């Protein structure tokens, strides 16, 4: 990778959200120029990124002209998508527009974030939509890397879980003793920044990433130790999850019946420069208000 490539900005989508924000901050810490793509450049999250040194650029997935302008002159792109708030078909349409704009702009490397095992036709709606985007990216004439993060640890510190945690319960649509792979968004950011710093060594690769395997019981214990409050894990029936989201119910059913396939030992050995943040370290760093 030439010095000219290093100096070119990295365009980051989802930069005002958890995952894209983690990538933007990791790149800024590494001294990389960041172009934060956002629909709203005056939000508190956007202003925070600007204060860290990111350049805010308005971009809308439904406005191809804005995407082209935002990506012009970018050396690389961190691309992410989500169906939540819309639907899987909208996710695919918007993600396709972004990837096509990157190819048209001559972006030199695209890192697309997907999900662990999403390339396996899982039947999970928000995994299968990402598989469609992976397939589209592979057909474009540009270098790429796909990252498949495991279950986000940060989900367990979100508003939707805090109410039950305050009652001493971690609700999980999984048996409390069944292990599954997890990762903190900070680690996703660090891994993406590592790939973007060494694009030639990761071009054409699809890499599922996780820090470790753990159980609901272990997550509850880590939160309890970090917060000083007793927490137990309690399984929620999939039938209950189904009433809220058929998509999430399908995901947890897949986790239970098929299971995710990810070799963390081999992954970590292949990428020793990445700091793989543990569950306990992540929990200790959260501002628990329980």
TORSETOR-794771 format. One line per 5 residues: number of its first residue (from 1); for each residue x, y, z of N, C-alpha, C, O. Coordinates in steps of 0.001 Angstrom, whole numbers. Example, Ala and Ser with C-alpha at 12.3 -4.5 7.8 and 13.67 -1.06 7.14 Angstrom:
2
1) 13190:-5690:7800:12300:-4500:7800:13200:-3300:7800:14236:-3319:8465 | 12850:-2250:7080:13670:-1060:7140:12900:30:7870:13409:1138:8039
END
This chain:
290
1) 852:-1189:0:0:0:0:889:1241:0:1770:1362:850 | 673:2163:-938:1505:3343:-1058:1119:4401:-43:33:4366:536 | 2042:5358:167:1743:6461:1073:577:7283:552:-210:7813:1337 | 457:7396:-801:-671:8143:-1361:-1982:7501:-966:-2928:8197:-599 | -2053:6170:-1035:-3269:5467:-655:-3593:5702:815:-4753:5897:1176
6) -2557:5684:1667:-2784:5888:3097:-3413:7247:3363:-4266:7381:4241 | -2989:8264:2597:-3487:9615:2838:-4895:9832:2306:-5577:10760:2740 | -5341:9005:1383:-6692:9159:856:-7711:8866:1960:-7492:7972:2777 | -8817:9606:1993:-9791:9394:3070:-10522:8066:2943:-10720:7542:1847 | -10912:7541:4090:-11773:6363:4145:-13192:6837:4385:-13471:7483:5396
11) -14080:6526:3474:-15490:6851:3654:-16119:5793:4553:-15934:4596:4332 | -16861:6233:5563:-17454:5309:6534:-18954:5531:6582:-19409:6619:6937 | -19726:4514:6229:-21177:4599:6373:-21572:4133:7774:-20842:3384:8423 | -22740:4593:8225:-23168:4262:9579:-22266:4890:10623:-22186:4402:11750 | -21582:5974:10257:-20562:6550:11132:-21136:7141:12408:-20421:7275:13401
16) -22414:7496:12399:-23022:8041:13616:-23716:6958:14436:-24359:7254:15443 | -23586:5699:14003:-24137:4583:14759:-23046:3836:15499:-21897:4277:15533 | -23402:2709:16088:-22457:1972:16930:-21313:1377:16126:-20147:1624:16437 | -21625:598:15101:-20586:-125:14374:-19748:813:13506:-18519:797:13575 | -20413:1624:12694:-19672:2564:11864:-18901:3573:12696:-17798:3973:12325
21) -19481:3991:13828:-18794:4916:14715:-17524:4319:15281:-16512:5007:15412 | -17575:3021:15623:-16388:2340:16145:-15299:2275:15086:-14119:2432:15399 | -15685:2044:13837:-14709:2008:12749:-14093:3388:12549:-12875:3516:12423 | -14938:4423:12521:-14438:5785:12324:-13455:6175:13422:-12408:6756:13136 | -13778:5864:14663:-12894:6237:15772:-11574:5461:15715:-10515:6012:16016
26) -11639:4182:15327:-10408:3396:15214:-9510:3951:14117:-8294:4025:14290 | -10093:4338:13002:-9312:4915:11911:-8686:6241:12324:-7524:6507:12016 | -9452:7069:13018:-8935:8359:13464:-7790:8174:14454:-6809:8917:14423 | -7921:7180:15331:-6822:6902:16267:-5556:6484:15529:-4445:6741:15992 | -5731:5833:14372:-4587:5401:13568:-4052:6516:12674:-3090:6313:11933
31) -4673:7691:12742:-4216:8813:11932:-4729:8811:10508:-4202:9536:9665 | -5761:7999:10215:-6331:7959:8865:-7380:9040:8711:-8186:9239:9620 | -7396:9746:7591:-8472:10716:7346:-9786:9988:7124:-9855:9031:6353 | -10826:10447:7803:-12136:9794:7755:-13168:10740:7176:-13271:11901:7570 | -13926:10216:6236:-15064:10934:5664:-16323:10228:6188:-16667:9141:5725
36) -16996:10845:7142:-18156:10230:7791:-19410:10530:6991:-19855:11676:6926 | -19979:9496:6383:-21180:9666:5579:-22409:9582:6464:-22587:8609:7197 | -23249:10592:6399:-24435:10639:7245:-25531:11460:6580:-25244:12384:5819 | -26764:11130:6863:-27869:11932:6336:-28038:13227:7106:-28562:14207:6577 | -27593:13231:8363:-27766:14407:9221:-26420:14817:9790:-25891:14156:10683
41) -25869:15897:9279:-24523:16307:9686:-24507:17139:10965:-23436:17477:11468 | -25693:17474:11500:-25712:18302:12714:-26216:17550:13940:-26576:18171:14939 | -26245:16207:13875:-26659:15417:15035:-25554:15432:16078:-24401:15699:15741 | -25879:15151:17347:-24836:15101:18380:-23731:14107:18045:-22555:14397:18265 | -24091:12932:17513:-23076:11931:17162:-22180:12437:16038:-20971:12204:16049
46) -22773:13131:15069:-21979:13676:13971:-21024:14753:14474:-19858:14786:14081 | -21510:15623:15334:-20649:16679:15883:-19506:16082:16711:-18396:16614:16715 | -19778:14984:17406:-18734:14326:18195:-17637:13796:17284:-16453:13929:17596 | -18022:13189:16148:-17033:12693:15201:-16227:13837:14604:-15012:13729:14436 | -16906:14929:14286:-16208:16089:13724:-15170:16613:14709:-14075:17015:14316
51) -15523:16605:15991:-14590:17078:17012:-13353:16188:17091:-12278:16643:17484 | -13507:14914:16715:-12376:13988:16723:-11522:14096:15461:-10433:13526:15385 | -12030:14834:14472:-11255:15041:13256:-11874:14504:11985:-11285:14651:10914 | -13049:13883:12064:-13694:13358:10867:-14312:14494:10055:-14751:15502:10610 | -14340:14319:8739:-15032:15253:7864:-16442:14729:7638:-16618:13599:7183
56) -17444:15536:7951:-18830:15117:7782:-19284:15386:6357:-19092:16482:5829 | -19888:14375:5737:-20368:14501:4363:-21785:13954:4301:-22038:12819:4705 | -22708:14763:3793:-24086:14301:3672:-24192:13256:2570:-23698:13459:1461 | -24834:12144:2883:-25062:11096:1900:-26342:10367:2258:-26626:10127:3432 | -27107:10019:1246:-28383:9334:1429:-28418:8143:481:-28236:8301:-726
61) -28653:6950:1024:-28675:5751:199:-29726:5823:-905:-29601:5138:-1921 | -30756:6640:-719:-31800:6778:-1730:-31523:7933:-2693:-32379:8278:-3507 | -30344:8527:-2607:-29960:9646:-3470:-28617:9318:-4115:-27573:9668:-3567 | -28624:8650:-5272:-27368:8223:-5909:-26380:9370:-6137:-25169:9181:-6028 | -26902:10558:-6452:-26004:11692:-6691:-25222:12037:-5431:-24039:12368:-5503
66) -25882:11960:-4272:-25190:12278:-3020:-24139:11225:-2710:-23091:11545:-2150 | -24406:9969:-3067:-23434:8906:-2838:-22200:9108:-3706:-21071:8962:-3240 | -22424:9445:-4971:-21300:9672:-5875:-20416:10812:-5399:-19189:10709:-5423 | -21045:11901:-4966:-20281:13051:-4490:-19531:12710:-3209:-18388:13131:-3029 | -20165:11946:-2315:-19543:11610:-1038:-18349:10677:-1210:-17418:10707:-406
71) -18371:9844:-2261:-17312:8852:-2455:-16213:9326:-3399:-15173:8675:-3504 | -16419:10437:-4081:-15424:10928:-5029:-14099:11204:-4307:-14063:11956:-3334 | -13035:10604:-4778:-11723:10834:-4195:-11426:10003:-2960:-10339:10121:-2394 | -12369:9155:-2519:-12118:8299:-1349:-11218:7142:-1746:-11347:6583:-2836 | -10307:6790:-851:-9425:5672:-1128:-10032:4334:-776:-9679:3307:-1357
76) -10962:4348:194:-11579:3100:646:-12952:3414:1213:-13287:4565:1490 | -13732:2364:1377:-15093:2503:1915:-15358:1416:2932:-15123:237:2666 | -15857:1814:4120:-16436:857:5048:-17938:924:4845:-18566:1945:5122 | -18507:-167:4362:-19922:-202:4001:-20689:-1090:4958:-20284:-2221:5228 | -21787:-583:5467:-22666:-1389:6306:-24106:-1117:5911:-24415:-102:5287
81) -24977:-2039:6284:-26391:-1911:5949:-27211:-2553:7052:-26710:-3365:7830 | -28466:-2179:7103:-29372:-2774:8098:-30798:-2755:7565:-31197:-1792:6910 | -31578:-3812:7837:-32989:-3808:7454:-33875:-3251:8557:-35060:-2997:8341 | -33298:-3063:9740:-34110:-2637:10876:-34464:-1154:10725:-33596:-299:10550 | -35737:-892:10796:-36243:441:10498:-36823:506:9100:-37594:1410:8779
86) -36440:-478:8249:-37039:-575:6912:-37451:-2033:6689:-38382:-2515:7335 | -36769:-2739:5784:-37023:-4153:5517:-35857:-4699:4711:-35077:-3920:4164 | -35715:-6017:4620:-34560:-6596:3913:-34433:-6159:2460:-33322:-5925:1985 | -35558:-6045:1741:-35464:-5629:335:-34930:-4210:214:-34145:-3910:-685 | -35359:-3336:1124:-34844:-1963:1120:-33360:-1959:1450:-32588:-1203:860
91) -32958:-2813:2405:-31539:-2919:2736:-30723:-3292:1507:-29679:-2695:1247 | -31198:-4281:746:-30474:-4726:-441:-30441:-3618:-1490:-29402:-3379:-2106 | -31561:-2945:-1697:-31595:-1874:-2701:-30634:-746:-2335:-29882:-267:-3184 | -30662:-325:-1074:-29800:775:-656:-28336:353:-641:-27463:1114:-1057 | -28068:-859:-164:-26690:-1336:-131:-26114:-1506:-1530:-24939:-1219:-1760
96) -26940:-1973:-2464:-26508:-2109:-3855:-26161:-753:-4447:-25164:-613:-5155 | -26987:247:-4154:-26710:1596:-4648:-25376:2111:-4120:-24614:2741:-4854 | -25096:1842:-2848:-23833:2279:-2254:-22645:1582:-2917:-21669:2236:-3285 | -22723:268:-3069:-21612:-478:-3664:-21396:-88:-5118:-20255:12:-5570 | -22475:131:-5853:-22351:559:-7247:-21699:1938:-7328:-20889:2202:-8216
101) -22064:2808:-6394:-21471:4149:-6370:-19980:4066:-6064:-19188:4830:-6615 | -19594:3139:-5184:-18175:2960:-4864:-17395:2505:-6091:-16293:2987:-6350 | -17976:1571:-6845:-17313:1096:-8057:-17196:2214:-9080:-16157:2364:-9724 | -18258:3000:-9232:-18246:4093:-10202:-17246:5176:-9813:-16659:5823:-10680 | -17050:5375:-8513:-16141:6411:-8036:-14686:5960:-8045:-13786:6763:-7796
106) -14453:4698:-8328:-13089:4203:-8353:-12475:3991:-6986:-11258:4074:-6827 | -13317:3716:-5994:-12801:3425:-4653:-11881:2211:-4730:-12196:1240:-5418 | -10750:2257:-4031:-9710:1243:-4208:-9919:-13:-3365:-9335:-1055:-3662 | -10730:66:-2332:-11009:-1119:-1519:-12304:-893:-745:-12527:182:-189 | -13146:-1908:-714:-14393:-1858:49:-14355:-2928:1132:-14099:-4101:857
111) -14612:-2509:2358:-14826:-3456:3453:-16319:-3444:3756:-16861:-2436:4212 | -16974:-4560:3503:-18407:-4688:3743:-18622:-5489:5008:-18075:-6582:5149 | -19410:-4962:5928:-19718:-5715:7134:-21029:-6459:6943:-22023:-5892:6489 | -21013:-7724:7293:-22162:-8600:7091:-22522:-9231:8434:-22778:-8510:9398 | -22546:-10549:8516:-22830:-11257:9765:-22208:-12644:9680:-22066:-13200:8591
116) -21840:-13196:10820:-21241:-14526:10855:-22145:-15550:10167:-23328:-15671:10487 | -21562:-16283:9213:-22260:-17357:8484:-23380:-16855:7571:-24201:-17647:7107 | -23418:-15539:7308:-24487:-15016:6450:-24350:-15464:5007:-25272:-15270:4214 | -23212:-16063:4645:-23009:-16554:3287:-23540:-17969:3094:-23260:-18603:2077 | -24311:-18474:4072:-24720:-19875:4032:-26221:-20083:3829:-26742:-21159:4119
121) -26910:-19065:3335:-28358:-19187:3102:-29052:-19713:4348:-29653:-20788:4330 | -28966:-18952:5423:-29456:-19385:6728:-30968:-19390:6856:-31516:-20089:7709 | -31650:-18616:6017:-33091:-18465:6184:-33460:-17364:7163:-34641:-17100:7390 | -32454:-16720:7742:-32688:-15563:8626:-32805:-14339:7721:-31846:-14026:7016 | -33926:-13639:7708:-34106:-12543:6744:-32966:-11532:6721:-32500:-11162:5643
126) -32504:-11073:7895:-31474:-10029:7853:-30072:-10589:7647:-29126:-9817:7489 | -29912:-11913:7645:-28663:-12536:7203:-28706:-12734:5684:-27725:-12468:4989 | -29840:-13198:5181:-29946:-13483:3757:-29878:-12214:2916:-29386:-12251:1788 | -30363:-11094:3443:-30228:-9835:2704:-28755:-9443:2603:-28323:-8900:1586 | -27996:-9713:3641:-26559:-9423:3596:-25842:-10372:2637:-24877:-9983:1978
131) -26313:-11613:2560:-25733:-12542:1590:-25923:-12000:170:-25016:-12104:-656 | -27073:-11434:-114:-27331:-10866:-1443:-26377:-9717:-1735:-25918:-9566:-2867 | -26074:-8903:-726:-25128:-7803:-919:-23703:-8331:-1097:-22938:-7795:-1899 | -23350:-9371:-358:-22036:-9979:-542:-21875:-10482:-1980:-20831:-10287:-2602 | -22909:-11122:-2492:-22853:-11654:-3846:-22746:-10534:-4869:-22041:-10666:-5869
136) -23446:-9430:-4619:-23369:-8294:-5546:-21961:-7699:-5533:-21398:-7390:-6583 | -21405:-7544:-4344:-20062:-6979:-4223:-19042:-7842:-4950:-18151:-7315:-5618 | -19158:-9155:-4830:-18202:-10060:-5469:-18230:-9935:-6984:-17253:-10271:-7654 | -19342:-9453:-7527:-19461:-9305:-8973:-18977:-7974:-9503:-18971:-7756:-10715 | -18569:-7075:-8613:-18095:-5763:-9041:-16590:-5794:-9290:-15867:-6625:-8740
141) -16144:-4878:-10123:-14729:-4829:-10478:-13987:-3909:-9518:-13537:-2827:-9896 | -13867:-4357:-8264:-13081:-3616:-7283:-12648:-4558:-6165:-13322:-5553:-5901 | -11531:-4255:-5507:-11075:-5109:-4401:-12003:-4979:-3202:-12512:-3896:-2914 | -12219:-6087:-2509:-13153:-6081:-1382:-12723:-7053:-304:-11942:-7976:-539 | -13258:-6819:891:-13164:-7753:2011:-14512:-7742:2710:-15088:-6673:2915
146) -15022:-8896:3078:-16278:-8987:3824:-15967:-9437:5248:-15259:-10421:5458 | -16503:-8707:6218:-16381:-9080:7621:-17731:-9579:8119:-18767:-8973:7843 | -17710:-10685:8853:-18940:-11255:9406:-18904:-11250:10916:-18569:-12270:11519 | -19242:-10117:11564:-19213:-10073:13032:-20218:-11030:13656:-21285:-11293:13100 | -19850:-11545:14825:-20738:-12406:15605:-21732:-11536:16384:-21960:-10382:16022
151) -22315:-12079:17435:-23320:-11373:18236:-22662:-10190:18955:-21613:-10340:19582 | -23285:-9024:18856:-22728:-7814:19461:-22909:-7830:20979:-24035:-7910:21469 | -21814:-7756:21718:-21915:-7614:23172:-22653:-6337:23546:-23360:-6293:24552 | -22487:-5304:22737:-23088:-4008:23062:-24617:-4062:23112:-25252:-3182:23693 | -25204:-5091:22504:-26653:-5256:22609:-27093:-5428:24060:-28212:-5066:24422
156) -26206:-5984:24891:-26589:-6272:26272:-26440:-5060:27191:-26707:-5149:28389 | -26014:-3932:26627:-25964:-2690:27397:-26927:-1656:26823:-26899:-488:27211 | -27778:-2094:25894:-28718:-1186:25254:-29965:-962:26087:-30242:-1688:27041 | -30710:65:25699:-31912:432:26445:-32906:-718:26558:-33628:-836:27548 | -32933:-1576:25512:-33946:-2641:25500:-33648:-3744:26516:-34528:-4546:26827
161) -32419:-3793:27035:-32108:-4799:28058:-31975:-4212:29457:-32064:-4941:30445 | -31763:-2899:29551:-31471:-2308:30856:-32615:-2467:31853:-32377:-2674:33043 | -33859:-2369:31372:-34996:-2502:32295:-34984:-3855:32991:-35175:-3932:34205 | -34761:-4925:32229:-34751:-6249:32849:-33505:-6441:33711:-33567:-7098:34750 | -32370:-5871:33287:-31160:-5972:34102:-31364:-5293:35449:-30845:-5756:36465
166) -32107:-4213:35460:-32376:-3521:36735:-33236:-4386:37654:-33265:-4186:38868 | -33931:-5344:37058:-34709:-6285:37868:-33896:-7553:38169:-34409:-8513:38745 | -32616:-7535:37766:-31732:-8651:38076:-31791:-9801:37094:-31366:-10911:37416 | -32322:-9551:35878:-32486:-10639:34915:-31935:-10231:33546:-32226:-9145:33047 | -31138:-11117:32952:-30748:-10981:31556:-31629:-11928:30760:-31468:-13146:30846
171) -32552:-11383:29989:-33420:-12217:29166:-32711:-12550:27860:-32170:-11667:27194 | -32717:-13825:27500:-32027:-14282:26305:-32831:-15398:25647:-33225:-16348:26324 | -33085:-15304:24333:-33832:-16364:23639:-32945:-17567:23310:-32940:-18070:22186 | -32212:-18002:24300:-31290:-19140:24175:-31213:-19835:25523:-31379:-19176:26549 | -30968:-21138:25565:-30672:-21781:26847:-29459:-21104:27481:-28482:-20801:26797
176) -29525:-20873:28773:-28502:-20081:29461:-27112:-20704:29396:-26113:-20004:29567 | -27036:-22018:29149:-25740:-22691:29131:-25241:-22999:27717:-24224:-23673:27553 | -25946:-22512:26706:-25541:-22767:25318:-24575:-21689:24846:-24920:-20508:24874 | -23375:-22063:24412:-22406:-21051:23985:-22683:-20510:22585:-23227:-21210:21731 | -22303:-19265:22366:-22388:-18629:21054:-21275:-17582:20979:-20813:-17110:22017
181) -20835:-17206:19767:-19710:-16276:19632:-20162:-14822:19780:-21242:-14445:19328 | -19316:-14017:20421:-19657:-12617:20686:-18482:-11719:20322:-17341:-12168:20210 | -18791:-10439:20140:-17768:-9446:19828:-18277:-8072:20230:-19475:-7801:20138 | -17377:-7206:20677:-17728:-5824:20990:-17567:-4985:19728:-16699:-5270:18902 | -18401:-3944:19569:-18288:-3110:18373:-16919:-2440:18308:-16419:-2161:17219
186) -16311:-2182:19460:-14970:-1597:19469:-13978:-2525:18773:-13073:-2063:18078 | -14149:-3828:18959:-13265:-4793:18309:-13542:-4860:16813:-12616:-5013:16017 | -14806:-4748:16429:-15128:-4688:14994:-14420:-3492:14368:-13842:-3597:13286 | -14470:-2352:15060:-13800:-1166:14557:-12308:-1379:14399:-11719:-985:13393 | -11694:-2008:15404:-10259:-2259:15349:-9903:-3211:14215:-8900:-3016:13528
191) -10729:-4245:14017:-10431:-5211:12958:-10606:-4562:11584:-9780:-4766:10694 | -11672:-3787:11410:-11889:-3111:10126:-10746:-2157:9821:-10283:-2095:8682 | -10276:-1402:10832:-9156:-483:10637:-7895:-1252:10253:-7109:-787:9427 | -7704:-2430:10853:-6555:-3275:10522:-6621:-3721:9061:-5614:-3676:8354 | -7789:-4146:8611:-7955:-4570:7217:-7702:-3395:6270:-7035:-3549:5247
196) -8240:-2216:6620:-8092:-1053:5758:-6648:-558:5718:-6249:110:4764 | -5865:-881:6744:-4446:-528:6747:-3615:-1530:5947:-2493:-1223:5545 | -4156:-2720:5715:-3441:-3773:4993:-4383:-4401:3956:-4647:-5602:4012 | -4890:-3598:3015:-5917:-4111:2098:-5446:-5246:1207:-6210:-6171:932 | -4181:-5191:746:-3723:-6237:-178:-3756:-7618:464:-4045:-8611:-203
201) -3460:-7680:1756:-3434:-8967:2438:-4803:-9530:2757:-4911:-10668:3213 | -5859:-8746:2522:-7208:-9211:2852:-8162:-9151:1651:-9347:-9451:1793 | -7670:-8778:503:-8535:-8638:-672:-9129:-9986:-1063:-8437:-11003:-1102 | -10428:-9967:-1350:-11117:-11177:-1770:-11419:-12151:-656:-11825:-13283:-918 | -11228:-11732:592:-11460:-12623:1727:-12789:-12311:2422:-13210:-11159:2522
206) -13429:-13374:2894:-14604:-13228:3764:-14200:-13770:5132:-13838:-14940:5251 | -14261:-12924:6169:-13723:-13294:7480:-14803:-13119:8553:-15223:-11999:8845 | -15243:-14231:9131:-16147:-14150:10286:-15309:-13828:11514:-14240:-14407:11705 | -15791:-12898:12357:-14973:-12425:13473:-15740:-12476:14798:-16925:-12149:14864 | -15031:-12893:15847:-15573:-12911:17205:-14403:-12902:18173:-13312:-13366:17842
211) -14627:-12377:19364:-13594:-12373:20384:-13554:-13692:21143:-12481:-14158:21527 | -14729:-14299:21362:-14768:-15534:22136:-16161:-16156:22042:-17105:-15546:21540 | -16257:-17371:22535:-17544:-18024:22722:-17918:-17872:24192:-17060:-17974:25069 | -19177:-17633:24457:-19621:-17557:25849:-21095:-17959:25934:-21750:-18170:24913 | -21592:-18059:27133:-22982:-18443:27380:-23742:-17274:27997:-23140:-16297:28443
216) -25056:-17381:28020:-25851:-16381:28701:-25505:-16283:30170:-25492:-15195:30746 | -25226:-17426:30773:-24830:-17425:32185:-23551:-16617:32390:-23434:-15872:33363 | -22596:-16764:31476:-21338:-16043:31624:-21532:-14538:31396:-20911:-13723:32079 | -22385:-14174:30448:-22669:-12751:30217:-23308:-12147:31462:-22925:-11060:31896 | -24285:-12854:32037:-24943:-12365:33249:-23940:-12193:34379:-23983:-11203:35109
221) -23031:-13162:34524:-22031:-13092:35593:-21082:-11921:35385:-20693:-11257:36345 | -20705:-11664:34126:-19795:-10553:33837:-20462:-9211:34130:-19832:-8311:34685 | -21727:-9076:33760:-22450:-7835:34040:-22635:-7658:35540:-22526:-6548:36060 | -22914:-8751:36229:-23072:-8688:37687:-21778:-8227:38346:-21799:-7370:39230 | -20657:-8792:37920:-19372:-8418:38511:-19032:-6968:38229:-18474:-6285:39088
226) -19363:-6482:37027:-19013:-5118:36651:-19937:-4087:37281:-19515:-2968:37577 | -21192:-4460:37486:-22176:-3507:37994:-22358:-3569:39501:-22876:-2634:40112 | -21928:-4673:40097:-22131:-4854:41527:-23549:-5253:41887:-23944:-5173:43050 | -24320:-5685:40890:-25707:-6103:41114:-25856:-7575:40744:-25252:-8013:39765 | -26636:-8352:41491:-26856:-9754:41112:-27684:-9837:39827:-28735:-9205:39712
231) -27202:-10615:38876:-27887:-10789:37591:-27924:-12279:37281:-26914:-12969:37417 | -29083:-12775:36867:-29182:-14159:36412:-29690:-14159:34970:-30376:-13229:34546 | -29353:-15194:34232:-29832:-15332:32858:-31104:-16167:32849:-31182:-17206:33505 | -32086:-15709:32111:-33370:-16409:32025:-33751:-16550:30562:-33777:-15564:29825 | -34047:-17776:30139:-34398:-18023:28739:-35790:-17505:28414:-36736:-17701:29177
236) -35898:-16850:27282:-37184:-16383:26760:-37616:-17334:25647:-36830:-17584:24733 | -38822:-17869:25686:-39261:-18779:24628:-39277:-18101:23259:-39603:-16919:23150 | -38928:-18846:22229:-38930:-18291:20887:-40324:-17840:20463:-40468:-16934:19643 | -41345:-18477:21025:-42715:-18069:20693:-42987:-16638:21140:-43759:-15918:20506 | -42355:-16233:22226:-42508:-14851:22691:-41764:-13903:21762:-42283:-12846:21401
241) -40553:-14276:21377:-39772:-13441:20458:-40509:-13273:19139:-40489:-12199:18539 | -41157:-14341:18695:-41899:-14320:17435:-42955:-13221:17415:-43207:-12633:16364 | -43573:-12935:18550:-44614:-11908:18601:-44036:-10514:18392:-44758:-9594:18006 | -42742:-10352:18643:-42088:-9051:18455:-41385:-8952:17104:-41451:-7920:16435 | -40707:-10042:16706:-39937:-10016:15460:-39722:-11429:14948:-39015:-12223:15568
246) -40343:-11739:13803:-40139:-13053:13189:-38684:-13206:12738:-38141:-14311:12743 | -38058:-12094:12350:-36664:-12119:11913:-35741:-12540:13051:-34919:-13441:12883 | -35873:-11890:14215:-35024:-12237:15352:-35322:-13650:15865:-34419:-14359:16309 | -36584:-14047:15800:-36936:-15408:16212:-36248:-16429:15301:-35758:-17455:15771 | -36214:-16141:14002:-35537:-17029:13052:-34046:-17102:13359:-33437:-18165:13242
251) -33456:-15969:13751:-32034:-15955:14074:-31729:-16828:15285:-30823:-17660:15242 | -32476:-16643:16351:-32202:-17431:17556:-32556:-18905:17362:-31941:-19774:17980 | -33533:-19190:16519:-33834:-20592:16205:-32650:-21224:15466:-32284:-22370:15725 | -32064:-20466:14553:-30876:-20949:13834:-29718:-21163:14800:-29011:-22167:14716 | -29525:-20220:15714:-28457:-20363:16705:-28613:-21662:17495:-27634:-22348:17787
256) -29872:-21986:17837:-30116:-23165:18656:-30050:-24462:17854:-29477:-25448:18316 | -30632:-24466:16658:-30785:-25713:15912:-29593:-26030:15014:-29235:-27196:14853 | -28977:-25007:14431:-27832:-25206:13538:-26538:-24760:14208:-25542:-25483:14215 | -26576:-23576:14760:-25411:-23039:15449:-24454:-22329:14506:-24314:-22710:13343 | -23803:-21300:15011:-22816:-20583:14225:-21510:-21362:14201:-21166:-22056:15158
261) -20795:-21237:13104:-19544:-21970:12896:-18422:-20948:12785:-18320:-20256:11772 | -17580:-20840:13807:-16518:-19845:13814:-15384:-20333:14710:-15599:-20619:15888 | -14192:-20427:14159:-13025:-20912:14894:-12257:-19702:15421:-11435:-19129:14706 | -12520:-19311:16667:-11883:-18112:17209:-10379:-18305:17411:-9610:-17359:17245 | -9953:-19514:17765:-8519:-19738:17973:-7730:-19513:16687:-6689:-18857:16704
266) -8215:-20045:15587:-7536:-19858:14303:-7600:-18402:13868:-6634:-17866:13325 | -8733:-17770:14105:-8900:-16362:13745:-7893:-15487:14479:-7220:-14660:13863 | -7790:-15665:15778:-6893:-14839:16580:-5434:-15113:16228:-4614:-14195:16219 | -5108:-16364:15940:-3741:-16701:15555:-3366:-16043:14223:-2218:-15651:14018 | -4346:-15928:13324:-4100:-15324:12017:-4012:-13806:12080:-3456:-13174:11182
271) -4568:-13214:13157:-4592:-11746:13273:-4144:-11337:14673:-4942:-10800:15441 | -2873:-11586:15017:-2381:-11299:16368:-2280:-9814:16674:-2201:-9436:17843 | -2280:-8955:15649:-2149:-7517:15886:-3439:-6900:16409:-3427:-5787:16934 | -4557:-7620:16268:-5852:-7093:16708:-6047:-7382:18193:-5779:-8492:18654 | -6511:-6389:18934:-6808:-6599:20350:-8226:-7160:20467:-9205:-6454:20224
276) -8322:-8427:20838:-9615:-9099:20924:-10184:-8880:22330:-9836:-9596:23269 | -11041:-7905:22459:-11543:-7517:23778:-12469:-8591:24342:-13399:-9034:23668 | -12213:-9004:25571:-13000:-10078:26173:-14329:-9553:26715:-14514:-8353:26916 | -15235:-10483:26941:-16520:-10155:27554:-16324:-9422:28879:-16949:-8388:29114 | -15469:-9948:29735:-15290:-9365:31066:-14687:-7968:30980:-15073:-7080:31741
281) -13743:-7764:30059:-13142:-6443:29886:-14166:-5466:29343:-14234:-4317:29778 | -14969:-5936:28381:-16034:-5086:27833:-17017:-4687:28926:-17365:-3513:29049 | -17465:-5650:29716:-18456:-5357:30773:-17898:-4373:31787:-18613:-3486:32254 | -16622:-4526:32132:-16001:-3642:33115:-15926:-2210:32609:-15853:-1278:33410 | -15944:-2018:31291:-15836:-682:30720:-17151:8:30451:-17167:1128:29941
286) -18268:-643:30786:-19585:-43:30541:-20060:775:31731:-19791:397:32872 | -20757:1882:31504:-21281:2712:32604:-22623:2186:33097:-23658:2823:32902 | -22598:1019:33736:-23850:398:34160:-24608:1287:35142:-24061:1739:36149 | -25870:1525:34827:-26752:2302:35708:-27911:1389:36071:-29013:1520:35537 | -27649:460:36984:-28647:-579:37325:-29168:-388:38753:-30008:-1162:39211
END
